Amino acid sequence: MSNPHATDGFPVATIRAMFPALQRAGDFIFLDNAAGAQIPQSVLDAVTNHLVSHNVQRGGRYGRSVTVDQSVADARTSVALLINAYSPAEICFGMNATSFIRLVSLGIGQMLGERDEIVITDMDHDANIATWLALESAGAKFKWWRMREDGNLHVDDLRPLVSDRTRLVACTVTAHSIGSIVDVASVAKIAHAAGAEVFLDCVHYGPHGLIDVQAWDCDYLVCSGYKNFSPHMGFLWGRFDTLKRLPTFREDFIPDEPPYKVEAGTFIYENVSGMDAAVQYLELIGRNLAPSNNRSRRENIVAGMTAIRDYELVLAREMLGVLKGCGATIYGVADEARINERVPTFCFNIGKLSPQRIVEEMAEMQIGIRDGHMYAPRLMKRLNLSMDSGAIRASLVHYNTVEEIHRFGEALRAIITKLS
């Protein structure tokens, strides 16, 4: 996988060749990856193979049905390795992260008791806020952990919010809107010291860095496959005993054990096969960057995600410079000295210019970015931004290039000149 033209040794040209959408896109630049990433050919092949070879219901005694059971089991193993779960039985598959947050919240709402306080943040996606606020009718009370003016959550601000009445701290690992990375391992230490649990929204962090539920010591975590180079699906991780205690809806014939008690109804088996292939794709990056016959699958994932993170820091620095050069107001971490606190997801505005007009002009120039409230109404209010106009978001992943950032910068400068 070596490439003499790679940025800092990262073989981006070779990687881009693995993505059919990038090959078909012509001059189009994908800078809306926070809304969903593209998939490599191997993931497409896995989905197609499922639909062609064994598109049947699991649980039967005939070969094709047995194959579905095995493919789901294989995917659980792969996702468990991706996030460093204690057991594949802790991996629950379903439609999306939002539905899993609601499922967990409904269960926790039945177990509040004297621990009736939930800590939420004003930096999260509304799915990880409104879902918990819905428990007010069940007696839940809420404490707000607020983002500081420097664009991140600080654990020093969390400490006074947590007490022996705290049931749960719910926060993001990385803000989907502004790209800030939260020190979630410290969150867990504070919460657990008070006897509370931690629920992490890992949807946005997933494609950008190494997930490690053991190192983070969290209790629940949700992710979405379609941000992680797989088709549309989601998964929930929870400690086995924690999931076992969680009240869930299930039909009588469903075992009262994770993961089955969490997976009500039939989910999208072909997309789960795609998620399995997406994990193997990330392994491939690590294996090819530093070939070794002795590394485990998890070690290859670690190597791959570490290389991705290092390369994306190069992209983040470049994009930060371009936006500053265009006079953008950057929301979140804007200090290059703190670049390690963010992923290459940038939310910004250009003076009084309309975010919608800028994004429309970008679309005319074959660059896909996004405008609006980013599903974060409380964050918009905190930033003094209107829900109607919001801000602009450009979001990169490891198949983007420095050259694409430069083209984005040229386009942005031309648009500013045109609209000013």
N, C-alpha and C positions, 0 to 999 in steps of 0.2 A: 504493500500500500504506500510505498515511498513515492514522494513527488517533489522534484527539485524546485518547483514553483510554489510550494506550500508556504503559508504564513507562519513564521516561527515553528516550522517543522510539522504543522498540522496539514494533512493531505486533503484540503477542502475540495480541490478539483476532482479527485478520485471519489470522494464522498458524494459530491453533487451528481456524478454520473450514475449513482445508485438510485436516484429519485426520478421516476418517469415524469412527474409533473414539472420538474425543473428543466428537463430536456425538451419538453413540449412547449414551454412557456415563451420561447423566443426572447424578446427583450423585456418581458414583464419581470418585475422584482417583487418577491414575496417579503413584505415587511409588516405583515399582520399576523405573525405566527403566534402571538398571545391568544388569538381567537381560534387557533387550530393550526397544527403543523402539517406539512406534507408527509407522505409515507414512502419508504424505500420499496423497490421492486420485490424484495423478499417478503414484505408484509402483504403486498397485493397478491403475491403467489400463494401465501398461506390462506388468505381469505377465499381466493378462487378455488384452491384445492379442497377446502372444506365444502363449498357450495356444489362442486362438481362430484366429489368423491364420497362424501358422507353427510349430505344435508338432510339428516334425519334426527328424530328425538333421541336423547340419551336414555339410558336405563333399560334398553332392550337386550335380548340375548343373541341377536344376530350381529354379524361382523361389523357392519357400518355403524350400528348403534354403540357397540363396544368401543369403536374407534373414537366416537364423540366423547364418551366418558374419559378415555385416555387423553384426548387432546385438551380437555378441560383440566384434568389432573396435571398435565405437563405445563399448562399455562400457570396454574397455581404455583408450581415449583419455580418457574421462571420469575414470576412477579415477587415471590418470596425472596428470591436471591437479589432481585433488583433493589428491594427496600431493606434487606437484611432482617426479615421477619424471623421469629423464633421457630415457626412451623408453617408449611403451606396451608394447613387447615385454618390459619388466621386470615387468609386472603378470600374476600367475598366479591363476586362479580355482579355487575348490574348495569343499569342504563347510564348513570352519570353521577358525579360527585354530589350535586345538589340533592338528589333523591336519597343518597346515603346520609347526608347531614340531617335531613328530615327524619329518616328512620332512627338514627341514633338519638336525636332530640326527643322524639316521641317516647322512646324507651326511658331516657333519663328523666323526662317529665313525670314518669310514674314512680320514680325512686328519689324524689327530692328530699323529703323528710326535713330534718333540722338544717341540713346543708342545702339551703334554697337559693344561694347566690351563684350567679354565672358571670364570669368576666368576659366581656367582648371588646372589640377594638373599633376605632373609627377609620382604620386603614384597610379593612378587609373588603372582599367582594360581599355584596349584600346577602348572598346565599349563606354566608357564615355569620350573619348578623340577624337578619329578619327571622331566620329559622329558629334561632334561640329566643328572640323576643316573643315569638308566638307562644312560648311557655308561660307567659305572664298569667294567663288564665288558670294555669296549673299551680300557681303560687310562687313561681320563680321571681327573684329579684335580680337586678343587674348592676354591675359596676363597669364603668367605661375606662378602658386603658387607651389613652389618647396618644396619637402620634405627636412628636415634638416638631418644632419649626424646622429642624434639620432634616426632616423627611423620613424619620424612622421611629419605631417603637423602642423604648429604652426599658430594660428590666428593672432599673431603679424606680421607675414609675409604677411598676406592677406590684412591687413588694407591699406597699401600704394598702393595696386593694384586696389582698388575699388574707383570709382568716379561717377560723374553724367553722365558719358558715359557708365557705366556698365549696361548691359542688364540682365546678368545672372552669377551666380557662380555655377559651376557644379563640384561636388566632391563626393567621396565615404563616407559612414558612417564608413566602416571598409575595409581596404585593403585586397582583396581576396588573394593576394600573400604573404604578410608578416604579416597580422593579426593586424595591427595598427588601433586603434579606434580614429576617428576624433571628435573634439568638435564641432559638427554640430549646436548646439544651439547658440554658439558664432558666427559661420559663418553666421547664419540667422540675428543676431543682426547687424553685420557689413554691410551685403548686404542690408538689409531693410532700414538702416539709410541713405543709398545712393539712395534709390528708386529702387534697383535691386531685382531680384528674385533668389531663390535657388532651384537647382535641385539635389536631393540626389539619389545616387546608393546605395540601401540598400540590395542588393542581398546577400552579404557575412555576413552582420551583422544579418540578419533575424533569423537564427537558434540559435544564441548565446545570444541575449539580448532583452530587451523590446523595441519595436518600439513605438514611441509616436509623431505623426506628429504635435499634438497641442503643446506639450512641446518644440519640436524642432523648431516650427514656420516656417517650410519649405513651399515651394509652389508646388513642385512636388516630387514624390518618386516612384521608381520602385523596384520590388522584383521578385524573381523567386521561384515558388512553389517547384521545385525539390530540392532546397537547404533546404526547410522548411518542409521536411518530407511528401511531396505530390508528385504526378506524375509531368511530364513535362508540365508546363504552366507558365505564368507570369502575373503580374498585375501592373497597373499604378494607383497611387493615385495623385490627384491634387485638389486644392481648387475648389469648384464648379464653382464659378465665373471665375476663371482662366481658367478652362477647357472650359467653355462656350465661352470665348473670343478666345480661341486657334483655328486657322484655321486648319481644318482636311479634309481629303478626305472622302466623304460619298455619297452614292447613294441618289437620290432625295426622296425616300420613307423613308429614315432614319430620325428620329427626330433630329433637330439641338440642342440637349441637351445632356449633360453627363448623363450616360456613353455611350449612344447609338452612338453618333457622333464619338466616339473614337474606337468603336468595329466594324470595317469594316469586313464584312463577318462572316462566322460561325466559332466559336472557339470550343475548345475541351470540350464539356459539361461534359463528364465523369471525366475529370481531374479537372474541377472546383468543382465537387462534392467531389473529393478526397481532394482538398484544404480545403473545408468546414470541412471535417472530420479531417484533420490535425490540424486545429485550435481547434477543440473540444478535440483532443488528448492533446494539450498543456493545455487546460482548466482542463482536467482530472488530470494532474500532480499537478496543483495548488490546486484543490479541495481535492484530496486525501492526500496531504501532511499536510493540515490543514483543516479538515472537518468543514464546516459551512453552515447552511441553509440560511444565510443572505447575502452572498456575491453575487455580480453580476457576469455575465460572464466575463466582463472586469477585475474585481477584481481577479477572478480565473486565468485569463491569466497573470496578473501581478505577482501573487503568483508563478505560474508555471515557468515563465521566470526568475524571481528573483532566484528561487531555481536552475534552470539550470545554470544561470550565476555564482552563488556561487560555484557550483560543478565544473564547467569548469575552474574556477580559480585554484582549486586544481589540475586538470589535467595539466593546463598550467605551474604551478610551477614545477610539476614532470617532464614534458617533457623538460622544460628549463634546469633543473639539469642534466638530462640524456644527452642532446646534449652537454652541457658544459663539462661533464665528458668524452665525446668522442672526445673533441677537435674541435667541429664544429665551423665554422664561421656562426653566426646566423644573418640574415638580419632583420632589424626592431628592435623592442624593446627587448633588451637582458638583461636589468637590472631588477632583481627580485623586486626591490623597486618600479618599474614602471609597475608591472604586470597588474594593472587595466587599462592600456592603450592598452591592447591587448586581443585578443581571442586566443584559443589554435590552431592556424594555424601557422606553423613554416616553414620558408623558410631558407635553409642552404646549406652549402657545407662542404666537408671534405678535406681540403688541396687541393692537385692537383688531387685527385681521380675523375674519371669520374662520374658525376651524373647519367648518363644512366646505367653504370655498377652497381652502388650501387642499383639503383631501380630494375634492372633485378635480382640481387642477392636477394634482399628483396622478390621479387615475387616468387623466388624458395623456399623461406622460409615461404611462405603463408602470406605475409604482403603486402598490397596494398598501395603504396605511388606513387608520381608523380614526374617527372623531366621535365625540359624544361624552356621556357621563360614565362610561366604562362599568356600568352596573354597580357603581359605588356612590350612591347619593350622599352618604354622610361624609365621605372624603371630598366630594365636590363642594359641599357646604364648608368644610374645613378650609379648603383652598380658595374660598370666596369665588367659586365658579358657578355659573348658571347650569342647571340641569338641562336646559334646552340647547345650549351651545357646548358646554363642557370644555374639553381639551382635545389635542391631537395625540395619538399614540403610534409610535413606530417601534416594532418589536422584532428582534433578530434572534436566530438560533444558529447552530454550528454549521449549517450549509450556506449561510450568508457569507459575503466576502467584503473585504475592505473596498474593493472596486465598486461594489453596489452602494456602499455608504457614500463614496465620493460622487457617484451619479445622483444619489438622493440629495446630497448637498448642493450640487449644481442646479438641480431642479428646484429646490427650495429657494435658492437665491433668485432664480428667474421668476418664480411665482411671487416672491415678496416685491420684486421690482414692478411686476405687472399690476399687483393689487394695491400697491401703496399710492 
